[in-house]
Amino acid sequence: MERLALKADAAEPVDISPHVASEISSPEAAAAPIAVAPIAKPVRRWLALNRGRLWAVVLGALSLFAFLLAWHLLTKYRVNIYVRFLNVPAPEQVLDRAMRAFGDPKFFSHVVLSCRRIHHPKRKTSPQLLSCQIFTGRFFRWKNRTAKSRD
């Protein structure tokens, strides 16, 4: 019991075996929309809305990777361009020392003490410290306090 079907391009009949004929669906079933997983629509929408931000993150990550690769190769082959990479530590050595420093509790106490010394409220504002104080928001409090004392 073989069925006949028409080719899409030509109007000649083609023989179809029974097991293939059962896989061919009706035109109504073919026109029905394909069910999309409920998670897929929000993910696609989020990707469409944040395409520019994602591209910026990918570009930033690629530039950091390129910098680290160049640093590694320049220190490995001890290149002398403008900087003598003979004296510059390799990225692996810097990472190792940073991990040791972050693992030491004294490191954070030294950082906190240094920040307190820089941001001491009785200290006069100097041009070198102005950028640090603007970053932490202390400059605006100092400015408001001095403006009130002038009035």
N, C-alpha and C positions, 0 to 999 in steps of 0.2 A: 504494500500500500504506500506508494510514493506520491508525494504532492508535487504540484508544479507552482513555481513562483516566477515573477518577472524580475529581470535585472533592472537596476535603476537607470542605467544608461541606455539600454536597448529594450525593445519590446519583445524579445524572444523568451520563451519559457526555459526555466532551469530546473533540473530534478533536485529535490531535497529529500534527504533520508528522514525517517520518522523521528530519530533522536534529535536531529537538528530542528525539525519542524516544531517540536515541543518547546524549544528554547525561544523561538520567535514569538514575540508578544503581539497583541492587537494594537492598532494605532492609538486607541484611547489610553492604553497603559503607557505607551511611549510619550504621549503628550502630557502625562501627569508630572507635576513638579517633583524633583528629587528632594527628599527630606534632608534638611541640613541639621546637623547636631545643634542643640540649643546653645551650646557654648561657642560654636563657630561664628555666629553672627556678631556677638559683642566683641569677640577677638578681632575679627576682620574690621569692624568699625573703629576699634581703638587703634589698630595698625594704620588705618587710612587717616585718622585724625592726627596721629603722632608721627607720621612718616618723616617730616622735617627734623623733629627732635631725635628720632632714632638714627637718621643719617648723620646728624651732628655728633652723636655719641660714638657711632662706628668710625667716623672720620677722626675724632679725637683719640680713640683707642688705637687706630692704625698709626697715627702720628707718634704717639707714645711708644708703640712697639718699634717703629722705625728708628726713633731716637735711641732706645735701649740697644737695639741691634747695632747701630752705628757706634755707640759708645763701647760695646763689647768688642767689636771688630777692631776699632782703633786702639784699644788698650791691649788686645791680644797680639796684634802685629807691631805694637810700639811705634806708631806713626808720629812723625814730627811735622805738623802743619803750622798753625799759629801757636798751638798749645803742644807742649811735649807730653805725649801720652805715656812716656816712660815713667813719669812721676805721678800719674793719675791712677787711682785704684780702679780695679774692674768693678762692674756692677754687682757681681756675686760677692765680692769682699765688702762692698758698702752695705748690701742687704744683710750679710752676716753680722756686721757690727751694729746695724740698726736693730736687728732682732735681739742682740745681747743687751743693747741699751734700753729697749722697751721692756725687756724682762726684768730689769733691775729697778727695785722700788726707789732707790736713791735718785734715779734720773728724774722721775716725776716731781719729787720734792725739790730738786734743784730748779726745775722749770717753773714751779709755782713760786718759789722764792724770788727768782729773777723777774717774773711778771709783777709780783707785789712791789719789788724795788722800783721797777719802771713806772708803775701806775700809782705811786704813793700820792695821796691827795695833797700833801703840803709842798710837794715838789713843784717848782716853777715849770711852766710849759716852755720847752725849747723847740726849735725847728726840727731837730732830729726825732723828738718824741711825739711831735704833733700828728704824724701819720698813724702811729700806734694808738694814740689816744682817740683819734677820729674813728679808727677801726673799732675800738671798744666802746665808743660813745661817751667817753669822759670829757672830751673837748666841749661838747655842747652843754654839759652840766657846768663846766668851768666858765664857759662864755656867759651863761645865764647868771651865774653867781657874781661875776665881775660886772656885768651890766647893771644888776640891781644895786651893787655897792656904789656905782658911779652916780646913780640917780638920787 
